[in-house]
Amino acid sequence: MKNIYIIPLFFILLGCHNEDNPKVELQAGKYTLTDDPNDYVQHYIYDFYQKYGVVILTNPDSSDYVYNFNNQNPISLKAPEQEKEVLKTGLQFIEKQFLNIYDDNFKKKYFPFTIQLANRIELWILGDYDLVNAYSSSGFIAIANINDDLTTLEETTRNNYRGDINQSLWTEYLLKREAWFVPGAFYEVSKEYYGDYSLFESYTVEEGIIEARECGFITFDPYMSETEDPEDCLLFIPSQEMDVQQYFQFLFSSTKEELDELMEEYPLVEQKYLLLQDAIQKQLDIDIFSFCLPS
């Protein structure tokens, strides 16, 4: 049986910025990875770290995700049930919907230090907690819905999870770590619509999505908008940050045929997707359209 003892650089740096915080100091050396070829979960985690230098946490606690240098991440995370079958199913799920999308070099170069599995993730938004499917910060990505329900997911829900997880990596982690940059021309396309508390003119969800796409957005802001009355909705225009997030979410949750159909119908959406594709091709030598769902 092999053991690896890890003193994470991320937490060493964290300690430098929080010398009076005893919780941070306790992080050094907290991860011990033990290999057991007879234990699927244990062996998978050990092998993944050996290959990519990334730790998969199946039972994270607040010390793993709360601190972000001098700031705190506005999330509450509930760890999965520690049943072997639940964790095995969870690993197989993220392998298919997340890990296997990227080649070995990408995982080594661009993945965060930890991947944290969660039953649920609550994000503090607009004065209340909302459930989210994924969340990324400076040293980790947390992935929710690791529970028994994974075995009975409908295709639409599974694709939506795929979109949210990978969107989180690209726009909340890689973008903020300056691994790539959004071209200014992307924001220019819809610049006349951005603004605090700006509304679409439509009053139904269906009409709102059409209007959003005619203006160069994927959809309306789901957190700000009020949709309880289907005939009298308040549909808010996304912020610049959410605009980029929604583009990546749709990309990862759709087939290339669905993406092509969307771009053909809405010229401004096509323009913005091509700007993102060109920018990332030049910056990272990656064609983001290759990340669409298999047909």
ABEGO torsion letter per residue (X at the ends): XBBBBBBBAAAAAAAAABAABAAAAAABGABBBBBBAABAAAAAAAAAAAAAGBBBBABBBAAAAABBEABBBBBBBBBBBABAAAAAAAAAAAAAAAAAABBAAAAAAABBABBBBBABBBBBBGGBBBBBABBBBAABBBBBGBBAAAAABBAAAAAAAAAAAAAAAAAAAAAAAGABBBBAAAAAAAAAABEBGBBBABABAAAAAAAAAAAGBABBBAAABBAABAABBBBBBBBAAAAAAAAAAAAAABBAAAAAAAAAABAAAAAAAAAAAAAAAAAAGBBAAAABBBX
